[in-house]
Each structure stands twice: as C-alpha cells, then as structure tokens.
C-alpha cells in the first residue's frame, strides 16, 4: 500500500472519529434539555390575592391622622394629640411611640396632622411633620418641621415652614413628596376665607417647597404658593402620568350653603375659587371642581391615593371609603365602600404590598366609637 493511500485512509478515519464525537455531544445536550418530570404545584399567589377583603392591623388608637411606610414595610403614623408611633407591621404588630410633639395644640380639628418621609430617607433618616401649635394667647398657627429618626426615636427638630395661619378648624395638614421630589403641603383657610385668595398668604393653598422649606424654583408666584383658592384640602396624590389630584372639604352649613365637597386636578398658579365660587359655579379666572358632591351629599374627604385607574379617598362625615373610577382625567363614577360600617375614615395610604391602609377617626369628638376604635385597617382593593 503506497503512502498516498495510507494518508487518505487516515483522514477518513479521523473524520469519522470527529463526527462521532460531535454526535455524542449533541445527544448529551439533547438529553440534558429534556424536561424532567415535575410534581404539579399551584402557581405562586401574590399577597394581594391571599389577603382578605379587610383586616384590622392596629386598634385602640387615639385619632390616627396620617400613615406612611418605612422602607422595611413598617408603618409610622401620627395621632392628633401629638404622638408619632411605629407599627411593626413586618413582625409582631406591636406599637411603639417614637416621639411626642409637646407643644401641639389639639382643639376641634387642629393638632398633629401629616407625616412624610424624605425621598432619601434611607440615607438621611428625615421625617417631616405638620402640626398646629399656639404661639400666644389665642394665636393658633401651623408649621412643618423636619426630624431625624434614628435608634427608635425622633429628634433634632428643624422648623422648615412656620407661621401657617391656623384655627380650631380648617387647618389642611396633608404633606407628600411629589414625583419631582418637592414637598407639597395642603393648608386650610384657617376660618378666614379671604386668605385663600391672597397668593402671599400661606392659608388656603397647596404649597410646594424644597426639602429645606424654600420655595420650589418653578413656583408660579415666586413664593411657596403652588395653587390657591382652597377651603380645606386634606388629600393629594399623583397618577401614573404625573397629574396631581386633590380632595377638598366644601362648606358644611345648612340649606343652600351645604356640602359641595370637591375633587380637583391641580395646575400651578391656578385659582380654585374659594370663597368666591363653590360647587359648579363659575367665574372668569377661577377653576371649578372636576367633580363635586352636590348640595345634599357630604363626603368630607380626607386622605386620598391613586391605584389602577381609581382615586380612593377617605370620607369622614360620609363614613365610607370612596372610589372615584377614572377615565383619563374624567371621573366616571363614585362608589362608596364600607358605607356606615367603619365610621369616620381619615387616612388612606397605599402600602408597598399593593394594599390600602386606612385609619378611622371615631374618637375625634364627632364620631360614635365602637369597641377597638380607633383602628388602622388593611383593605384589599382587588376584592372590592
């Protein structure tokens, strides 16, 4: 056999060897990718599917006014008398007082109101509070202060906005950081309606400030005022497109001067009419509400939050959790949930678990307390 034939046979044998190796590897891969027999299991069920329609998570409280969530899922809430408390929602549901504002003036509707965490809370531990105080005989005012929350206690109060006009009623008091990281503050007219039309007064407004309490640079009047002509706004929230929604108490007098609680979309620099117009009344240069309750229905709306195309807002005199179903920026219908079942509802907040957390206000002097009042209640919006 000559040399060329031997070389040719060797090449053929080598090629067959290589082909065999490739075939073996390919078959091994195929065997690896064959689905293994599995035991049939139920799909993972989210908390929002598991959670009951409603569940009390705290009770025997003293007029809880506002609720916010810590990064670990626990709750901080305010009580109108001046206490700030932590509910260990992520563990054993115990409650600890983390601070008491000693100079709170609690008369009628006034007292310790809103609470908000700084957007960088995990780094700076800043907590903001809105409360009523007395600076002299008969002189009632509101302020926003910043505290540091460390080692289980609030400390180092820094007043960032002072001398907001106050009164026993109409103090506003909701505070929230917006998507732009500015702090938004609702203030009431302090029972002096004309102040709501004065853009230089802090009463009857939605204010927008930096985290240090300075006017936000883009504010329309060069001061803290973002919008004006408000009577007693107590709810603000943003939808997924950035619209700012607000709920506001209308007049509560008798006859034709009653009710007309409001839902508004807030635009910077706009005048929302109080006390010049109410309900569906119109006036050049003033914004009528997107929706109002009419002359015979009282919502007395407090906290509000947006979720999945609906505004959920708390009703005090209405004694319900109201759902305003939206179509863009139109309200299609108002649905009352738990009407006359829970009593007066003050706060509503969206938890990190996608559930709603509401507080009752049945011990505020205007309700009919039942066993366990006041409470914080978790509500599953997917089961409403």
C-alpha positions in Angstrom: 0.0 0.0 0.0 1.5 3.3 -1.1 2.0 6.3 1.1 -0.9 8.3 -0.5 -3.5 5.6 0.1 -2.4 5.3 3.8 -2.8 9.1 4.3 -6.2 9.1 2.6 -7.5 6.2 4.8 -6.1 8.0 7.9 -8.0 11.2 7.0 -11.3 9.3 6.5 -10.8 7.5 9.9 -10.1 10.9 11.6 -13.2 12.5 10.0 -15.4 9.6 11.2 -14.0 10.0 14.7 -14.7 13.7 14.8 -18.2 13.1 13.5 -18.8 10.6 16.2 -17.6 12.9 19.0 -19.9 15.7 17.7 -22.9 13.3 17.6 -22.2 12.2 21.1 -22.0 15.7 22.5 -25.2 16.7 20.6 -27.1 13.8 22.0 -25.9 14.6 25.5 -27.1 18.1 25.2 -30.5 16.9 24.0 -30.7 14.5 27.0 -29.9 17.4 29.3 -32.6 19.6 27.8 -35.3 17.0 28.0 -37.9 18.4 30.6 -37.8 16.4 33.8 -40.9 15.1 35.3 -42.3 17.6 37.9 -44.9 17.4 40.7 -47.9 19.6 39.9 -47.8 22.7 42.0 -50.2 25.6 42.4 -49.0 28.9 40.9 -47.5 31.4 43.3 -50.2 33.5 44.8 -49.4 37.2 45.5 -50.2 38.8 48.8 -52.9 40.9 47.1 -54.7 37.6 46.1 -54.2 36.0 49.5 -55.2 39.0 51.7 -58.8 39.1 52.9 -61.0 42.0 51.9 -60.3 43.8 55.2 -58.3 43.1 58.3 -57.6 45.2 61.4 -53.8 45.6 62.0 -54.0 48.1 64.9 -56.7 49.2 67.3 -57.4 51.2 70.5 -55.6 54.2 68.9 -56.2 57.9 69.7 -57.4 59.6 66.4 -54.7 58.5 64.0 -54.4 61.2 61.4 -51.9 60.1 58.8 -49.9 57.0 57.7 -46.6 56.4 55.9 -44.4 53.4 55.3 -40.8 52.8 56.2 -38.5 51.1 53.7 -38.7 47.9 55.7 -42.5 47.8 55.4 -43.4 49.0 58.9 -45.8 51.9 59.4 -45.3 55.3 61.0 -48.5 57.1 61.9 -49.5 60.3 63.7 -52.1 60.7 66.4 -53.8 64.1 66.6 -52.9 64.6 70.2 -49.2 64.8 69.3 -47.8 61.2 69.3 -45.9 59.6 66.4 -45.9 55.8 66.6 -44.4 52.9 64.8 -46.5 49.8 63.9 -44.2 46.8 63.4 -46.3 45.5 60.5 -43.5 43.3 59.3 -43.2 41.3 62.5 -45.4 41.1 65.6 -47.8 44.1 65.1 -46.6 45.8 68.3 -46.8 49.6 68.5 -44.1 51.9 70.0 -44.2 55.6 70.5 -41.2 57.1 68.7 -41.9 60.8 69.5 -44.3 63.2 71.1 -44.7 66.8 70.0 -45.2 68.5 73.3 -46.5 71.9 72.0 -49.2 70.5 69.8 -52.5 72.4 70.1 -55.3 70.0 69.7 -58.6 71.8 69.6 -61.5 70.6 67.5 -59.8 69.6 64.1 -56.4 71.0 64.9 -53.4 69.0 66.2 -50.7 66.8 64.8 -51.6 66.0 61.2 -49.5 64.9 58.2 -46.3 62.8 58.1 -43.9 62.2 55.2 -40.5 60.6 54.7 -37.8 62.3 52.7 -37.2 60.6 49.3 -33.7 59.8 50.5 -34.8 58.6 53.9 -32.6 55.5 53.9 -29.6 57.8 53.8 -30.6 60.9 55.9 -33.5 59.5 58.1 -35.5 62.7 57.7 -39.2 62.6 58.8 -41.5 65.6 58.2 -44.5 66.5 60.3 -47.3 69.1 60.0 -48.8 70.3 63.3 -50.8 73.0 65.0 -49.3 75.0 67.9 -50.1 78.1 69.9 -47.6 81.0 69.8 -49.6 83.1 72.3 -53.0 83.8 73.8 -55.5 82.8 71.1 -52.8 82.8 68.4 -53.0 79.4 66.6 -50.6 78.6 63.8 -49.3 75.6 61.9 -45.8 74.6 60.9 -43.9 71.9 59.1 -40.9 70.5 60.9 -38.2 68.0 60.0 -36.9 65.4 62.4 -34.2 62.7 62.4 -35.5 59.2 63.1 -32.6 57.1 64.5 -32.3 54.5 67.2 -36.0 54.2 67.6 -36.7 57.9 68.4 -37.4 61.2 66.6 -35.0 64.0 67.5 -33.4 67.2 66.2 -36.5 69.2 65.2 -35.8 71.7 62.5 -38.7 74.0 61.6 -38.7 74.4 57.8 -42.0 76.4 57.4 -43.6 78.4 60.2 -46.5 80.8 60.7 -49.0 79.0 58.6 -52.3 80.5 59.7 -54.2 78.1 62.0 -57.5 77.8 63.8 -59.5 75.2 65.6 -60.9 74.2 62.1 -59.7 74.3 58.5 -56.0 73.5 59.0 -55.4 71.3 56.0 -52.4 69.3 57.0 -51.6 66.7 54.4 -47.9 66.6 53.3 -46.4 64.5 50.5 -43.2 64.5 48.4 -44.2 64.5 44.8 -42.6 62.8 41.8 -40.4 65.9 41.4 -39.0 65.4 44.9 -40.5 68.7 46.2 -42.7 68.7 49.3 -46.4 69.5 48.7 -48.4 70.8 51.7 -52.2 71.4 51.9 -53.3 74.3 54.1 -56.8 75.4 55.1 -58.2 78.9 55.2 -58.0 78.9 59.0 -61.6 80.0 59.1 -60.7 83.3 57.3 -62.0 82.6 53.8 -60.5 85.8 52.2 -56.9 84.4 53.0 -57.5 81.7 50.4 -57.5 84.4 47.6 -54.3 86.1 48.8 -51.3 84.5 47.0 -49.0 85.9 49.6 -50.8 84.2 52.5 -49.9 80.6 53.4 -53.6 79.8 54.2 -56.0 78.1 51.7 -53.2 76.8 49.5 -51.3 74.0 48.2 -47.7 74.9 48.9 -44.6 73.4 47.1 -41.2 73.7 48.7 -37.8 72.1 48.7 -36.7 69.7 51.4 -35.3 72.7 53.2 -38.5 74.6 53.1 -37.6 77.1 50.4 -40.0 77.9 47.6 -39.5 75.5 44.7 -37.7 77.3 41.9 -40.5 76.9 39.3 -43.3 78.1 41.6 -45.7 80.4 39.7 -45.6 83.4 42.2 -42.0 83.2 43.3 -43.1 82.2 46.8 -44.3 78.9 48.3 -47.8 79.1 46.7 -48.4 76.4 44.0 -52.2 76.8 43.8 -54.8 78.9 45.7 -58.5 79.4 46.4 -58.7 76.3 48.6 -61.0 76.0 51.6 -59.7 72.9 53.5 -57.8 70.4 51.3 -56.8 67.2 53.0 -55.9 64.8 50.2 -53.3 64.9 47.5 -52.0 62.1 45.2 -50.4 61.6 41.8 -51.5 59.3 39.0 -49.1 57.4 36.7 -48.9 60.3 34.2 -48.0 62.8 36.9 -51.4 64.6 37.4 -51.8 66.0 40.9 -55.3 65.2 42.3 -56.7 66.9 45.3 -59.8 66.3 47.6 -61.3 69.3 49.5 -64.0 70.0 52.0 -66.8 72.2 50.8 -68.9 74.3 53.1 -70.9 72.5 55.8 -73.6 75.0 56.6 -77.3 74.4 56.3 -79.6 74.7 53.3 -78.1 76.0 50.1 -74.8 76.7 51.7 -74.0 73.0 52.3 -71.7 70.4 51.0 -70.1 70.6 47.5 -67.0 68.7 48.5 -64.5 68.7 45.7 -62.2 66.6 43.5 -59.7 68.7 41.6 -56.8 68.3 39.3 -54.3 70.9 40.4 -52.4 73.1 38.0 -49.7 75.5 39.1 -50.8 79.1 39.6 -54.5 78.4 39.2 -57.2 79.8 41.4 -59.7 77.2 42.7 -62.3 79.7 43.6 -62.9 79.6 47.4 -64.8 81.6 48.7 -65.9 83.3 45.5 -67.4 80.2 43.9 -68.4 76.8 45.2 -69.8 73.7 43.5 -70.4 74.1 39.8 -70.4 77.9 39.9 -68.1 79.6 37.5 -66.1 82.8 37.4 -63.6 84.1 34.9 -60.0 83.2 36.0 -61.2 80.5 38.5 -61.3 76.7 38.2 -64.5 74.9 39.1 -64.0 71.4 40.5 -63.7 68.4 38.2 -66.4 66.8 40.3 -68.3 68.0 43.4 -70.7 66.1 45.8 -73.7 68.5 45.2 -75.8 70.3 47.8 -77.2 67.2 49.6 -74.2 64.9 49.9 -71.3 65.2 52.3 -68.1 63.2 51.7 -65.9 65.3 54.0 -63.0 63.9 52.1 -59.7 63.4 53.9 -56.7 61.3 52.6 -56.6 60.1 49.0 -54.4 57.8 47.0 -54.3 56.6 43.3 -54.3 53.0 42.3 -55.0 51.3 39.0 -57.2 54.0 37.4 -59.1 54.9 40.6 -58.8 57.5 43.3 -59.5 56.1 46.7 -60.4 58.8 49.3 -61.4 58.7 52.9 -64.8 60.0 53.9 -65.3 61.5 57.4 -69.0 62.6 57.6 -69.6 60.3 54.6 -68.3 57.3 56.7 -67.1 55.4 53.7 -64.0 54.6 51.6 -64.9 56.3 48.3 -63.6 55.1 45.0 -63.6 57.5 42.1 -63.2 55.5 38.9 -61.4 57.5 36.3 -61.3 57.6 32.5 -58.2 59.6 32.0 -58.9 62.9 33.7 -62.6 62.4 33.9 -64.5 60.8 36.9 -66.8 58.1 35.6 -68.5 57.2 38.9 -68.2 57.4 42.6 -68.5 54.1 44.5 -68.8 54.1 48.4 -67.2 51.1 50.0 -68.0 50.0 53.7 -70.6 52.7 53.9 -71.6 53.1 57.6 -69.6 50.1 58.6 -66.3 51.6 59.8 -67.4 55.0 60.9 -65.3 58.1 60.1 -62.3 57.4 57.9 -59.4 59.8 58.0 -56.3 58.5 56.1 -55.9 56.2 53.2 -52.4 55.1 52.0 -51.1 52.6 49.5 -48.8 50.1 51.1 -45.7 48.6 49.4 -47.7 45.3 49.2 -50.3 47.0 46.9 -53.0 47.0 49.6 -54.8 50.1 51.1 -54.3 51.1 54.7 -57.0 53.3 56.2 -57.4 54.9 59.7 -60.6 55.6 61.5 -61.4 58.8 63.4 -64.3 57.8 65.6 -62.7 59.2 68.8 -62.3 62.7 67.4 -65.4 64.1 69.2 -67.6 63.8 66.1 -67.9 60.0 65.8 -69.6 57.1 67.6 -66.7 55.0 68.9 -67.1 51.2 68.9 -65.1 48.6 70.6 -61.5 48.8 69.5 -61.7 52.3 68.0 -59.7 53.9 66.6 -58.1 51.5 64.1 -55.8 51.0 61.2 -57.4 48.6 58.7 -55.8 46.9 55.7 -58.1 46.7 52.7 -57.6 44.5 49.6 -58.6 46.7 46.6 -58.6 43.6 44.3 -61.6 42.3 46.3 -63.7 45.5 46.4 
